[in-house]
């Protein structure tokens, strides 16, 4: 989950441009800022994140079986979110829609991170990570190619788990660290508007079906048992909200709050796991 990098400061800064500013100037500044922020964040990560680990020669690392693939879903979600957000920023700045722009930025940036992993003794270059990044970028570009819009919304939710206190060095010692490290508290969702498969009144067209995936009691990346804990996979069925269609009569408001479409809204859910089926009053 190290790949989560905020682009909000850039978006807020560029949104101050007036409508009469030339598109060419706006496009140059936008892409210069993206390159600068991307490069600067890589340099910062090298100093802050990778520096504590002894640098090593370039090496490979196959972690496909670790953490019940939760980290791979994190890679895919990040790649999708970056592709979509950067492409929307490019469209705003240039007036042109070109989904390959966001995908190119996202895949290049995440591959650069993977190369840095390859030179770090703490990790290694992981082809499964690259495959997950490719899937996230592919999910975005494929939907744009087929439908010229997104109809499947990858989403994320987090709640603090009871397991981090047993391994705070691995799962995080505080809420911020646990958000990134504790896969037991993370759930990844894929939401589909119900109106695409069933008739709904227009006032309820924001409702979605949602399929989620998570894990529980996962204490060690490559082990499913640890000091009495037995890990299990979790699959969820729930409902969700499409924020881009929450207020049908107010398209401008929908556009503003559509940024929340990366987060799963709390709804009752069914959980299917290896030991039994559970009902949760609030699934998120």
N, C-alpha and C positions, 0 to 999 in steps of 0.2 A: 504493500500500500504506500510505499514511499513515493509513488508516481503522482499522488494527488498534489497538484500545484494550482493555486488560485490564479485565475485570469481576471477576477473582478476589479483589481486596481487598474488594469489596462482598460477594461470596458468603461469604468467610471470616468477615467481621464478623457477617453476619446469621445464619450457621449456629450462632452461640453462643447464640441464643435457646432457651429451654427449651420443651418440647412444650406445657406448660400455658399459655404466653403466649397471649393472645387473638389470634385470626386478624385481627380488625379492626386492632388495634394493630400487629401485624406487617406487615399490608398497607400501612398508612399510612407506617410507617418505611421499608419497602422502596421504595415509589414516591417518597417524598421523597428518599431516597438516590440513586435512579436519576436523578431530575431534577437534583439537586445535582451529582452526578458528571458528568453529561452537560454541564451548563452550565459547570461549572468546567473541564472538559477543552477545551471550545470556546474559552473565554477564554485558557487556557494556550497552545493552538495558535495563536491570533491573535498572542500576544506572542512565542512562541518560533519558530514555523514561518513565519508570514506576514509578520512585522514586517521581516525583512531585505529583502523585496521591496517596491518602491515601490507603494503603493496606487494603484489606477487606478479609473476609472469602471467601472460594471458592463458586462461584455462577454461574448461567447459564444466558445466554443472547440470546434471539431469535431476530436476526436482519435480518431475511430473506427478509423483505419488505423494508429495508432501501436503499436509494440511487439508486433506480431502478435497483438493483442487480449489479451495476457497481463495488462495492467493491468485490463481489463474483467472478466476472471475473478477477479482479486483483489477487485474491487468486489462481484461476485456472491457470492463465498465469505464475505466479511466481513458482507454483509447477511444471508445465511443463518445464519451463526454467531451474530450478534447477536440475530436473531429467535428462534432456538431457545433460546439461553441465557437471555435475558430472560423468555421465556415460562415456562421451567422455574422461574425464580426467582419469577415471579408465582404460578405454581401452588403452589409451596412455601409462599408467604406467605399466600395467600388460601384455599387448599384447592380452588380452582376452576381448570379448564382452559379457557383462552380464547386460542387462538393469535393472535388479532388484536392482543392487547396487545403481544407481542414484536415483531410486524411493524410496528405503529404507532410504537413507540419507535425501532426500527432505521431505518425509512424517514425519519422526521422528523430524526433525528440526521445521517444521511448526506446528506440534502438540505440541511441547514444548512451542512455542510462544503462542499457544492457551491456554495452561495451565496457563501461566503467565498472560494472559488476565483474566482468571478465578479468579485469586486472586487480581485483580486490581479493585478499585472502579470505574475507568473510563470506564471499559468494562465488560466482562464476557466471560465465555467459550461458544462458539457459535458452535452448531452442523451444521448450514448452512455453516460456514466457513470450518469446517472439510470436509463437503461434497464437497465443491468447491475445496479444496486441493486434495481430492481423485479423482475428475474429471480430474484435471490437470495431476496428476501422471498417471491416467488410460489412458488418451489420448496418452501419450507417450508410455507406455508399450504395449497398444493394437496395435498400429501401428507397433511396433517392432515385436510383436508376429505374426501379420498377413502378413506383407510385408518385415520384416527385415530392414526397413528404414522408414523415416518420409515422408509422402506425403501430409499431412495437416499441415500447418505451422501457429501456433498461433503467432500473431504479435501485436505490441503496437505502438501507435502514440500519440503525445501530441502537443497542441497549446494553448497558453494562451487565456483564456476566458475573457469576459468583466464583469464577475460576482464576481470574487474574491475581488474586491475593496469594495463591499457592505458587505461582511462578511469575512474579512481577518483573523479573529481568527479561523474560521472554514475551509475556503477554501485556506488559505495561504496568507502570506503577501509579498512573493517574489517568483521568478520563481522556485527556488528549492523546496520550500514548496508547491507551487501550483502543481508541477509535481506529488507530492504524494497525495495531499489532494483535489484538485479541479477536481471532476469527470466530470465537464462540459467540461474540456479541454482534457480529455482522450478519446481515442477510441480503442477498442479491435477488432482485425481482425482475420479471418481465411482464409488463402490463399491456393489455390489448383492449381498446374501446369496445364495450358491449354492442354498441350500435352497428358495428361492422358485421355482426353475426346474428343479432336479434333486434327486432323493432323496439325502439324506446321513445317515449315522449321527448320532445326537444329539450324540455326543462331538465331531463335526466341524462342527456347525451354525454355528460362528463364521466359517467361511471365506467369502470374498466374491470375486466377479469384480471387477476394477477397470480402468477406462478412464482413461488419463491424457493430459494435453496440456502441452507445453512448447515452448521455442524454444532455439536454439543459435546462438552467434556473432552475436547481435543487439546491435549496439554503438550504434546511433542509432535513435531512436524512429520516424522516418518514412523511413528508408533501410535497404535490405537489404544494401548493400555499404558497407564502410568500411575503407580502407587494407589491402586484401587479404583481409579477412574477409567471408564471404558467409553471411548468416543463413539458417536453415532451420527449418521447423516440425517438431515431433516429436509423434507419437501413440504411446501405450504401451498394451500389454495386460499385465496382471499379476494376481496374487492379493492379497488383503488380509485383515484381521482385523476382525470386528465386535466391538468391545470390550464392547458392551452385552449380548453373548450368549457371552462367552468362558468363563464358568463357569456352565453350566446349573443346577447344584445349589446355587449360591450367588447368588441374585438381588440381595441387598444388596451383595455385592462387585461384581457387574456394574454396579450403579448408580453405585458410587464411581468405577470405572475407565472408565465410559462417556465421561468428559471427554476421554479419549485418542482418541475417535472422530473428532476433527478432523484427526488425523495419519495419514498413510499408513505402514503397516508395511513394512519391507524384504522383498521377495520377488523371485525371478527375473522378468524381464520381457522382452518383445519391443518393440523400438522401430521404428516405421515413419516414415521421413522421405524428403525429396525425392531424396537421393542413393543410399541403400541401406537395407536392413533390418539391424538390429543386435540381438544378444542380450546382456543384462546379467544377471550372476549375482545382483545385488541391484538391484532397481528401487525407487527412493523419491524 
